Amino acid sequence: MLNILIVGNGQCGNRILDAINKEAFGGKSKFAKFYSQQKYKSKVETIAINTAINDLKELSFTKAKDRIHIPHLHGVGANRTLGKSVFEDNKSHIMRNIEERGNFDVGFVITSASGGTGSSFTPPLIKEIKEKHDFPVYAVVVLPFREEGTLYLQNAAFCLKEIRDSGVDGIILADNQFLKQIGGNVQSAYNTINDMIARRILFLLDALDSEMMMVTDLGDFKTVMSGGAGLATIGFYEAEKGMNIKTTIQKALSPNGLLFSTDVYKEGSRAMVIIKGDKSYLSIDEISSEVEKLSSSVGHVFKGIIVRKGEAPQVLVVLTLEAAEELENLYSVAVDAIHQEREKKTRIEEQKEIDKAFSKIDGLEPNY
Ligand SMILES: Nc1nc2c(ncn2[C@@H]2O[C@H](COP(=O)(O)OP(=O)(O)OP(=O)(O)O)[C@@H](O)[C@H]2O)c(=O)[nH]1
């Protein structure tokens, strides 16, 4: 049995964590958490951390003991400099809470890259965990919609770089912009995206702690995640009625299944393909031919099969990337955003000249 730590930082991280707990508690009544057992096979500890109390109150499936409020008004308003100093002041309190929960085999820290709290807490938190413990820690990072504004774009660029430098064992990317194809209003898009990420993480946890017909385990996951440029994404697909396993694997690797825009066959570096379902659907020939196709372009592919009586086939692919054109695009837009913010700051500095003009009449009275 694996001991797993999942931390959700900031509003986005909290909500995805809550979606994970929703699934884990059976996904039904919001009171489920009070009386039902989580359906994890592993021992999973979840912690939601936020500066905004209202974001924590909004959670429905995460127990009160699993919420850490770091008092700071109503969040840090996308200001990462402020966020980092609030983390520093509260670091020991956060670390104590994690340490009281025992030892872990693996940890995941979930955050948006672009807000204030999650994006500034995550890099130093991972650094702190890695310095004190020797279990692998993976960041699950949500990229912003590109039209959300200059501050979010610059935050995303700096946050990702800092997470990479934190000692993290790998970054799993999910992109709101890419996933917005799902449609609907923002709130329902968020819920759908959060459920998509939650389902993938739970499938992964299930697979890492399963007795499979053909085994993949935490060791294989670590090897996959250490490949490529330290970046990864996850694909998933559940077969529709009558769909064969070959098509299901292809769908998991296509934009329909992935959390981040990538051409798997061009940008992939290593992969882990996990297939779950009733034995009758799992044609070994079809599985082998799809896995061989993938390994001929990405290199090594680990394969795992979990037989679950009566279940429709589901496929999960963890894919590390050696290149990420979409991320390069994001950084180009972010650099423009950083320049725009800098110019704005210079303009504001110049406006201080206006204050000087006003100050010329300080102490004088009008005469009539
Ligand atoms: N997928 C998804 N993205 C979200 C959700 N909530 C916010 N975001 C995205 O997260 C970014 C904003 O970050 P938040 O997590 O809200 O910010 P925070 O970490 O709480 O930081 P502050 O509010 O600035 O203190 C934006 O890019 C949003 O689009 C959510 O529930 N799901």
The ligand as an SDF file (V2000), in Angstrom:
LIG
                    3D

 32 34  0  0  0  0  0  0  0  0999 V2000
   -8.9870   24.6240  -14.1570 N   0  0  0  0  0  0  0  0  0  0  0  0
   -9.2730   25.5600  -13.2410 C   0  0  0  0  0  0  0  0  0  0  0  0
   -8.6490   26.7400  -13.2720 N   0  0  0  0  0  0  0  0  0  0  0  0
   -8.9570   27.6420  -12.3060 C   0  0  0  0  0  0  0  0  0  0  0  0
   -9.9310   27.3950  -11.3080 C   0  0  0  0  0  0  0  0  0  0  0  0
  -10.0170   28.4920  -10.5020 N   0  0  0  0  0  0  0  0  0  0  0  0
   -9.1280   29.3820  -10.9870 C   0  0  0  0  0  0  0  0  0  0  0  0
   -8.4840   28.8730  -12.0760 N   0  0  0  0  0  0  0  0  0  0  0  0
   -7.4130   29.5010  -12.8650 C   0  0  0  0  0  0  0  0  0  0  0  0
   -6.4020   29.8420  -11.9160 O   0  0  0  0  0  0  0  0  0  0  0  0
   -5.8220   31.1120  -12.2160 C   0  0  0  0  0  0  0  0  0  0  0  0
   -5.9950   32.0010  -11.0300 C   0  0  0  0  0  0  0  0  0  0  0  0
   -5.4140   31.3640   -9.9270 O   0  0  0  0  0  0  0  0  0  0  0  0
   -6.1450   31.0240   -8.5470 P   0  0  0  0  0  0  0  0  0  0  0  0
   -5.8370   29.6180   -8.1970 O   0  0  0  0  0  0  0  0  0  0  0  0
   -7.5780   31.4360   -8.6080 O   0  0  0  0  0  0  0  0  0  0  0  0
   -5.3720   32.0260   -7.5860 O   0  0  0  0  0  0  0  0  0  0  0  0
   -4.8410   31.8140   -6.1170 P   0  0  0  0  0  0  0  0  0  0  0  0
   -3.7070   30.8700   -6.1340 O   0  0  0  0  0  0  0  0  0  0  0  0
   -5.9890   31.4650   -5.2170 O   0  0  0  0  0  0  0  0  0  0  0  0
   -4.2210   33.2330   -5.7710 O   0  0  0  0  0  0  0  0  0  0  0  0
   -4.8620   34.6420   -5.3040 P   0  0  0  0  0  0  0  0  0  0  0  0
   -6.3600   34.5330   -5.4590 O   0  0  0  0  0  0  0  0  0  0  0  0
   -4.2430   35.6440   -6.2210 O   0  0  0  0  0  0  0  0  0  0  0  0
   -4.4310   34.7960   -3.8870 O   0  0  0  0  0  0  0  0  0  0  0  0
   -6.5250   31.5890  -13.4670 C   0  0  0  0  0  0  0  0  0  0  0  0
   -5.7090   31.2790  -14.5770 O   0  0  0  0  0  0  0  0  0  0  0  0
   -7.8230   30.8020  -13.5040 C   0  0  0  0  0  0  0  0  0  0  0  0
   -8.3010   30.5870  -14.8110 O   0  0  0  0  0  0  0  0  0  0  0  0
  -10.5870   26.1340  -11.3180 C   0  0  0  0  0  0  0  0  0  0  0  0
  -11.4350   25.8120  -10.4760 O   0  0  0  0  0  0  0  0  0  0  0  0
  -10.2080   25.2630  -12.2950 N   0  0  0  0  0  0  0  0  0  0  0  0
  1  2  1  0
  2  3  2  0
  2 32  1  0
  3  4  1  0
  4  5  2  0
  4  8  1  0
  5  6  1  0
  5 30  1  0
  6  7  2  0
  7  8  1  0
  8  9  1  0
  9 10  1  0
  9 28  1  0
 10 11  1  0
 11 12  1  0
 11 26  1  0
 12 13  1  0
 13 14  1  0
 14 15  2  0
 14 16  1  0
 14 17  1  0
 17 18  1  0
 18 19  2  0
 18 20  1  0
 18 21  1  0
 21 22  1  0
 22 23  2  0
 22 24  1  0
 22 25  1  0
 26 27  1  0
 26 28  1  0
 28 29  1  0
 30 31  2  0
 30 32  1  0
M  END
$$$$
